[in-house]
Amino acid sequence: MPASPFMFSAAMLKKRLGPSGQRITGRLNAIETELASSIFSYTDILFGARSIHNARALRDLSSLHALNHIFKTRDRVIKNNAKLAQHPDGLRKT
């Protein structure tokens, strides 16, 4: 029985990661799907079943999660820089 598809939309990935994320999560088996669910829900994980056969999928999942954080932080910095540019003296009314 094939693994149920990972709830890609539930992972709240940035749109820029959409095609890559769907490609990565689309080829996961049942165990990797459960692991992806835990990773993206910030559940503590101890995964002792890493092997040469699943190493690439695990690396891709970790990289996807890290890139999502990088893009979220980058977007926040850009948004805050835009706010600061509107108030060059550093003061703004609250």
C-alpha positions in Angstrom: 0.0 0.0 0.0 1.5 3.4 -1.0 2.2 6.0 1.6 -0.4 8.7 2.0 0.8 11.9 0.5 2.5 14.3 2.8 0.2 17.3 3.5 2.3 19.7 1.6 0.0 22.7 2.3 0.1 21.9 6.1 3.9 22.4 6.1 3.4 26.1 5.3 6.3 26.3 3.0 7.2 29.5 1.2 5.9 29.6 -2.4 9.4 29.7 -3.8 9.9 26.2 -2.4 6.7 24.9 -3.9 7.9 22.9 -6.9 11.0 21.5 -5.1 8.9 20.7 -2.0 6.3 18.9 -4.0 9.0 16.9 -5.8 10.8 16.0 -2.6 7.7 15.1 -0.6 6.0 13.3 -3.5 8.5 10.5 -3.5 8.6 9.7 0.2 7.7 6.3 1.6 5.5 5.8 4.7 8.2 6.2 7.3 9.7 9.3 5.5 6.2 10.8 5.3 5.7 10.4 9.1 9.2 11.9 9.6 8.3 14.9 7.4 5.2 15.4 9.3 7.1 15.5 12.6 9.8 17.8 11.2 7.4 20.4 9.9 5.3 20.3 13.1 8.4 20.8 15.2 8.1 17.5 17.1 11.2 16.2 18.8 12.6 13.4 16.7 15.0 10.5 17.3 15.3 8.6 14.1 17.6 5.6 14.2 16.6 4.1 10.9 18.9 6.2 8.7 20.5 4.1 6.0 22.3 4.6 2.8 19.0 4.0 1.0 17.1 6.8 2.7 19.9 9.2 3.4 19.2 11.4 0.4 15.5 11.7 1.3 16.3 12.6 4.9 18.9 15.2 3.7 16.4 16.6 1.2 13.8 17.0 4.0 16.2 18.6 6.4 17.4 21.0 3.6 13.8 21.9 2.6 13.0 22.7 6.3 16.1 24.8 6.7 15.6 26.7 3.4 12.0 27.4 4.5 13.3 29.1 7.6 15.9 31.0 5.6 13.3 32.3 3.3 10.9 33.2 6.1 13.7 35.1 7.9 14.8 36.8 4.7 11.2 38.0 4.0 10.9 39.3 7.5 14.2 41.3 7.2 13.1 42.8 3.8 9.7 43.7 5.3 11.4 45.4 8.3 13.9 47.2 6.1 11.1 48.6 4.1 9.4 49.9 7.3 12.7 51.5 8.4 13.1 53.1 5.0 9.8 54.8 5.5 11.1 56.3 8.7 14.7 57.2 8.1 15.1 58.9 11.5 14.3 55.6 13.2 11.2 57.1 14.9 7.7 56.0 14.1 4.4 56.7 15.6 2.8 53.8 17.4 
